Amino acid sequence: MSGWSISRRSWALCALGVLCGLGAGCTKTEPAADSRQVLRLAQRNEPATLDPHLATLPDEFFVIRALSEGLLTPNPAGGPPLPGVAARWNASPDGLVYTFHLRPDARWADGTPVTAGDFVFSIRRALTAATAAPKAPLYFALKNARDFLAGRVPDFTSVGVAAPDEHTLVLTLARPAADFPSLVASGPWIPVHAATLAAHGDRWTRPGLYLGNGPFVLAEWKPNQRITLRRNPHYWDTAAIHLDEIQMLAFTSSDTEERTFRAGQLDVSMTVPFAKLDSYRRTAPELLQTVPLHETRYIALNTTRPPLNDLRVRRALSLALDRAELVHKVLKGGQLVALNFVPPGLGGYVPEAALTEDAAEARRLLAAAGYPGGRGFPRLELTTWGAGNLVLEAIQQRWRSELGITIPLVQREAHTHLVAMAAGDYDLAYATAIPDYDAPPTCSNTSPAAMPATTPSGTTPPTTPFSPATSCRRRKKSCWTTCRWSRSTSTPRISSVAPRSAAGRRTLSGPATTSMSPSPMNNPPRALVLLCLAATTLLPAAAPDFSAARILDHTRVLASDAFEGRAPGTPGEEKTVAYLVGEFEKLGLTPGNPDGSWVQNVPLVGITSLPSLAFELDGRTLAMEPINDYIGYTTRVAEQLATRQSEVVFVGYGVVAPEYGWDDYKGVDVRGKTVVMLVNDPPVTKADGSLDDTFFKGKAMTYYGRWTYKYEIAAAKGAAGCLIVHETGPAGYPFAVLVGSNTRENFTIASPDGNAGDVAFSGWLTIDGARKLFTAAGRDYDIAKAAAARADFRPVTLPAKAAFTIAAQLRNVASRNVVGLLPGSDPQLKDEYVVYTAHWDHLGRDERLPGDQIYNGAADNAAGTAVLLELARAFAALPPAERPRRSLLFLSVTAEEKGLLGSRYYATHPLYPLERTVANINMDGANQFGPTEDVVVVGSGATTIEAVAATVAAEQGRSLSPDPRPEVGSYYRSDHFEFAKVGVPAFYGRAGRRFIGLPPDFAEKLVTDYIANRYHKVTDEVQPDWTFTGAEQDAAFLFEVGRRVANDDTWPAWQPGNEFKARRDAMLAPR
């Protein structure tokens, strides 16, 4: 493996990923304004250890080399190794004795000298059987080293290691080895500090205890999150170190890693996603860097497990593949086809081709083994550690199409995968082999890189018919390798020179596939058979190239002043609908309405309410002030409404929930009366004061807490008016949001009776307005509120009579849902549908306001609509044969801000039958900032879609998180809820909370600021710091969730006990 450089030589990384800026000759040409230099690197696989004698993964040595230095270090240019602790060395004429002269200024991180004795101790430790060093064979070139490890030579002084003085180390070989200096430069030859091991034992590699001799010290290690290194002032060449700190951030997804870089939260990336390569080559070739790398990727077959113990089956699996097509059509990163195991050019080695490909012969062999056409083939699993999924999916499809067999893919954590392979715990396993130094392994296994003496568990691995200890002739017949990354190949990286304050340069650089991968060649499992990777003409398409820039561009257009806030029934609607239809047409969708149009007409009635409200108490009138005390409106289609002498009844939380044994009305007749109630669910508590989650889901809001329910139940009880007391905490938003939404024109779906069954007066009281009413009525509001949190609460009739009027301006509005269709590719399933939704509307403009009058709604929901367009583009760009089996409906709905009216209309007037609607996936808002480690699921645990989402998230290196604020009832506040109410399983994912490379409270601060300063305000405009790289990440996530749901043989379902399950079960019963 050779080194790599970053961004116009502003920074450089040397051999095996060690910073070139750490050593002589590498300088930072453009210092940052900030004197503290911090470099943030990507890390792909979590190190299991930082002990150089126990490490096996390249990721582990990547960190170790920054913390400690050996006698020699690898040459990033690929030539002879460079001096490390040894300033110079020489070999005897016969090549058997090497003398290394140590630098007198070499120091451990505590300032004590590094001596020749430290290397004697370290070599002895590595060759001690109790250490179980997996790479101990790298010392076997030394005289008697192999026999000492085996116990045949008990005295270590017989091993060819001597320290005649503190600065001289003499190594004697068993036989001449021209590549010995390269072997000494390998990672396992890095020394350890004897006193530290004696003091701390296995704990010595922890932060604060780790004592190395390298350019950095270990300051922090948070597994699967980050490793932080800080400059070591005692390093012999510390003057050449231009970094104060290195942060290694954990990633398991190349897509997330690349987006994090583009968001400015990562300086160096190890990986460029294959799907991005062409884009970078076209648009930013100067950012793309390449790195030569010796690496062979392969699939190992466990020949102890039938039917893989049958040579015919193994040969069939290999012959069915097309390696060249995989390299050129899937990877497309300049890799080489591997028809043998050893990379060409490794130590000058030129291998002969050993593999052939013949699909017809593969089918014949499989049939001869007893599985004609794949019939009767047993279940096997292909395991991986999270890398190569695109490649492995191609292999799966090739085997399915050519041989008729299906082998599912199973993910494992990297180290777990490696250990399982060493233990033989696998059927087929994806792996990679990376030589420890620049020399080809020999067939007689004299190369230490080829075969270790021990596995990670400390046991000696068995020699198998296909292990690296087997003869050359037999190996050539049986080892079938993969595509290769080698010195003769350039693997792509990308870099940028966008400035940032801490490190001077923001740079993304890395191979097109991770070189930080487990290497089971170093820990061979039982009966290892190598199998080449391949592609096929029926390969699945590469993951679509989602674009943050496109999402931002759509958001800018939709949130521009020209669209006037996108209110239904305004010129803003005309422009919005025209824009969406035009985009759907350009993308190649078909009109989504079966009548051949792009829209579904949604008949609405616009109602502008002018309310008045007062209470009569003991002959006096308590006038309520609009805005300060209340807001009021009506959903009845009537120009004048008036009620006087309406009794006022406080009904607690206004909830009737039989399943909880809860009834706030207790049989009290409220017909013609005005009910006053509290927002959200009753906060039932236990004896210790904590919320009782057996009532109303504890902290999470149920539909009983939603304001729409409260108006509905009041209407069902015959109330004339309903007033909800607003408090910001339980409501989830300030009163100003209600003012902005409800003091202007509102909408309702046109109905024959003009909504005569609704309450005449719908309103909200401010907390001050509520206290004003209760005080005037001689009641204590806080006491009444506390009593309402108990199941034995009974309605309280206040000594007051309500008088309210509504003067309403009415107009009929022909609004529209915009709908595009991508027909399914499966004739049997194309009449089943997955519906993606995002609402296009916002609040329009308010000409009463001074200055800015337009509610642009950039975050809510121009951004979500932009993601919908990006998803539609991605699906439409797929070749017809690769499109989802079921049809996809892209539905941008109207009037969400007015009560989910557009989605409600679709749900009650569906264009396609609900019993053939498989799922809804909703977008409301988008992540305008950088990538996250998670995806928030609103309403987590509701449907089986969440299991699909969890798998997709894991493949992105992410996880699912529950709604952090379930008490505000987000599940009932967006368009998916209308699908849920009619029984269609719905999924609503939102931006994650754990932003990569940013403080833990970053998301909470964003949300708090947005709700306080922009939500439903004229200030919701595109912000200069929006990058949408997080939205791009989420778009890829939502794409894959929808694709899998649309392709799966099993329909999504509501989880047992869910409130919407019965409706779905009844709907599907006839099926």
PESULSUL-V368003 format. One line per field, one symbol per residue. phi: phi as a letter, one per 40 degrees, with the letter a starting at -180 (. if undefined). psi: psi as a letter, one per 30 degrees, with the letter a starting at -180 (. if undefined). Layout:
phi=???
psi=???
This chain:
phi=.bcabbffgcbabcdfgcccccbcgbbccbccccccbbbbbcbcbcccabcccbcbcddccdcdcccabcdbbccccgcccbcbcccaaabcdcgcbbbbbcccccbcccgcccbcccccdcccccccdccfccbddcbcccdgccccccgcbcccccccbabcacbbbbbbccadaccddcccccdccccbcccccccbfcccccdgbcbbbccbbccaabdgbabbbbdcccccbccccbbcabbbccbbbccccccccccgbacbbcabddcccccccccaccccbbbcacabbabcbcccbcccccdccccccccccbccccccbbcfbgcbcbbaccccgcggcbcccbbbbaccccccccccchbcggcgcccbbbcabhbgcccccccdccccccbgbbbccbcbcdcdcccccccgcacbbcaabbccacacccccgcccccaccbcdcgcccccbdbcccccdcccccbbbbbcbbaccbbbcbbabbccaccbgbbbbaiccbcccbcbcccacccfcbcbccabacbccccddccbccccccccdcccccccfgfcdgbdccdcccccccccdcccgcbdccdcgbcbbcbcbbcbbcbcbaabbbfgbbbcccdgcbabaabbccacbbaabfcdbbcbgcgbbbdcbgbaccfgccbcgcbcbaccgccccbcccgcccccbfggcccccccccccccccccccgccabbbccbddccgaccdcccccbcbcbbaccbdcgfcccccbbabbccccccdcccccgbcdccccccccbccdbdbcccabcbbbbbbcbacbccacbabbbcccbdcbccbbbbcbacccacgbbccccgcbbccfccbadcccccdccccccccccddcbcdcccbbbbbbcfccbhgccccccccbccbdccbccabbbbbgaccbccbcabcbcgcgcbcdcccccccdcccgbbcbcdcbcccgdcbbacdcccccchcdbbbbbdcbbccgbddcdcccdccccccbbcfbcccbcbcccbgccccccccccdcccccccbcccccaccdgccbccccdcccdcc
psi=klallkihgelkkakggkkfffakfkljfjklekfjjkkjlkkekkkflgjfffkfkeeefeeeffflkaelklkffgalllkcejflllklefgfkkkkjkkfgkklfgflkkleeeeeeeeeefgkefehjfgefffffkkgeeeeefgfjfjfffkhkkiflfgkkkkklelkjfgeeeefflefgklljeeeeeefbfffglkffkjagaflljekjjkgdlkkklkjffkfhfffkgkfkkkjkkkgkeeeeeeeeffggkekkfkkkeffeeeeeefifffkllkkkjkkklkkkjgfkkgffjeeeeeeeeffljeeeeeffeehgglkkjglekkkfjggkjlkkfllkjeeeeeeeeeffgikgfkgklklkjklgflgeeeeeeeeeeeeeefgkkjlkkklkeeeeeeeeefgildkkklkkjkflikkklfggfkffejlfllffglkkkklfglfflleeeefffjjaalkjlfgkkkklkllgklleegekjkkkllflkfilkifffiklkikkkkkllllfgkkllklikjeeeeeeeeeefglffggghkkglfeeeeeeeeeeeeeeefgllkfkfgglgljkjjlkkjjkjlkklkkjhglkjkkkkeeelllllgkikekkkklhjkkkjhbghkjiefghkjffhgkjgkgljkklllalkikllfgflkjgfkhgcekklfffkeeeeeeeeeefgkelkkkkkkedeegllffeeeeefgaklllkkleghhfflkejklkkleeeeeeeeefggljeeeeeeefgkfgkkkjkkilkkjllkjkkkkkkilkkkklkjklfjffffglkkjkkkkflagbljffklbkfkjfheejheeeeeeeeeeeeeeffkkefgllelkkkjjjllhefghheeeeeeefikfkkefgjelkjkkjlljfblllflkkjkhkgelffeeeeeeeeeffgllkklkfifffhffgglffeeeeegfkkkkjklklfikkgllfgeeeeeeeeeeeffkhlffilklfgkegfeeeeeeeeeeeeeeeeffkfkkllkkkfkffeeeeeeefef.
